[in-house]
Amino acid sequence: MTVLAAALSFGLLVIAVIHALWGVKVWWPIADETALARTVVGQTGIEKMPPGLSCFLVAGALCIGALALWAALNFFPLPEPAGVFGRYLVAAFAAVFLLRGLAGYSGPFSRRFSEEPFRSFDRRFYSPLCLVFGAGFTAVFLGVSQ
């Protein structure tokens, strides 16, 4: 479980740093804001990246997910009911990632986020990555709930 939590945490923290960079208007890995927005947001007709606050909120949520994994594994013990809360937070992240991963293959999501190259990247990379995170969070939740 520890290796899985470490891998999931590392992945989430890398993605959080990227979102934080976008929050301070560092357009990476694509220097052009419009091209980056079309690649990572994909909403039809998008021209600009989301506001910095939105990027920071996503980065913060990803950091909370990384910490929740370690709380659920009692890496830093929390008094009950906080420990129970950590386990259920892991379950909530599992549900969010699984739903987001599945949504990427749905018709309504595809129509709303149809901008290329996002649409292609979402089917090849973003949605499968969300499903992997969802499966990993599910495994941690089931492992600590026994």
C-alpha positions in Angstrom: 0.0 0.0 0.0 2.8 2.4 0.8 4.4 2.1 -2.6 1.0 2.7 -4.3 0.3 5.7 -2.1 3.8 7.1 -2.9 3.3 6.7 -6.6 -0.2 8.2 -6.5 1.0 11.1 -4.3 4.0 11.8 -6.5 1.7 11.9 -9.6 -0.8 14.2 -7.9 1.9 16.6 -6.7 3.5 16.9 -10.1 0.1 17.7 -11.6 -0.6 20.1 -8.7 2.7 22.0 -9.5 1.7 22.3 -13.1 -1.7 23.7 -12.2 0.0 26.2 -9.8 2.3 27.3 -12.6 -0.7 28.0 -14.7 -2.1 29.9 -11.8 0.8 32.4 -12.0 0.5 32.5 -15.8 3.5 30.3 -16.6 2.2 28.6 -19.7 3.9 25.3 -19.7 4.4 23.0 -21.6 3.0 25.1 -24.4 4.1 28.8 -24.3 1.0 30.1 -26.2 -2.0 30.6 -23.9 -4.6 29.9 -26.5 -2.9 26.7 -27.6 -2.4 25.6 -24.0 -6.1 26.2 -23.2 -7.2 24.2 -26.2 -4.9 21.4 -25.1 -5.7 21.2 -21.4 -9.2 22.7 -21.0 -10.8 21.9 -24.4 -14.0 23.8 -23.9 -15.5 24.7 -27.3 -14.1 28.0 -28.5 -11.8 28.6 -25.6 -9.2 31.3 -26.1 -7.7 31.8 -22.6 -6.7 29.7 -19.6 -9.0 29.7 -16.6 -8.4 32.3 -13.9 -5.5 31.8 -11.6 -7.8 31.1 -8.6 -9.3 28.2 -10.5 -5.8 26.8 -11.2 -4.8 27.2 -7.5 -8.0 25.5 -6.3 -7.3 22.5 -8.5 -3.7 22.4 -7.3 -4.9 22.6 -3.7 -7.4 19.8 -4.2 -4.7 17.6 -5.7 -2.5 18.3 -2.7 -5.3 17.4 -0.3 -5.7 14.1 -2.3 -2.0 13.3 -1.8 -2.2 14.0 1.9 -5.4 12.0 2.3 -3.6 8.9 1.1 -1.1 9.2 3.8 -3.7 10.0 6.4 -5.6 6.9 5.4 -2.5 4.8 5.8 -1.8 6.4 9.3 1.5 7.8 8.1 0.7 10.7 10.3 -1.9 9.4 12.7 -4.9 11.6 13.1 -7.2 11.3 16.1 -10.5 9.7 15.4 -12.8 10.7 13.7 -10.2 12.5 11.6 -8.6 9.1 10.7 -12.0 7.9 9.5 -12.4 11.1 7.6 -9.1 10.5 5.8 -10.3 7.1 4.6 -13.6 8.5 3.4 -11.8 11.4 1.7 -9.8 8.7 -0.2 -13.1 7.1 -1.2 -14.4 10.5 -2.4 -11.2 11.1 -4.5 -11.6 7.6 -5.9 -15.2 8.4 -7.0 -14.2 11.8 -8.5 -11.3 10.3 -10.5 -13.4 7.3 -11.7 -16.3 9.6 -12.7 -14.0 12.0 -14.5 -12.2 9.2 -16.3 -15.5 7.7 -17.5 -16.9 11.1 -18.4 -14.2 11.6 -21.0 -15.7 8.8 -23.0 -19.3 10.1 -22.8 -21.2 11.9 -25.5 -22.2 15.0 -23.5 -18.6 15.5 -22.2 -17.2 15.1 -25.7 -19.6 17.7 -27.1 -18.9 20.2 -24.4 -15.1 19.7 -24.5 -14.6 19.2 -28.2 -11.7 21.5 -28.9 -8.7 19.8 -30.4 -6.1 18.7 -29.4 -7.9 18.3 -26.0 -10.5 15.9 -27.3 -7.8 13.5 -28.6 -5.5 13.9 -25.6 -8.4 13.3 -23.3 -9.3 10.0 -24.9 -5.6 8.9 -25.0 -4.2 10.3 -21.9 -6.3 12.4 -19.5 -9.3 10.0 -19.0 -7.1 6.9 -18.7 -4.9 8.7 -16.2 -8.0 9.6 -14.2 -9.1 6.0 -14.3 -5.7 4.9 -13.0 -5.8 7.4 -10.2 -9.4 6.3 -9.4 -8.4 2.6 -9.3 -5.4 3.4 -7.1 -7.4 5.4 -4.7 -10.0 2.6 -4.6 -7.3 0.1 -3.9 -5.9 2.2 -1.0 -9.5 2.7 0.4 -10.2 -1.0 0.2 -6.8 -1.9 1.7 -7.2 0.4 4.7 -10.9 -0.5 5.3 -10.3 -4.1 6.1 
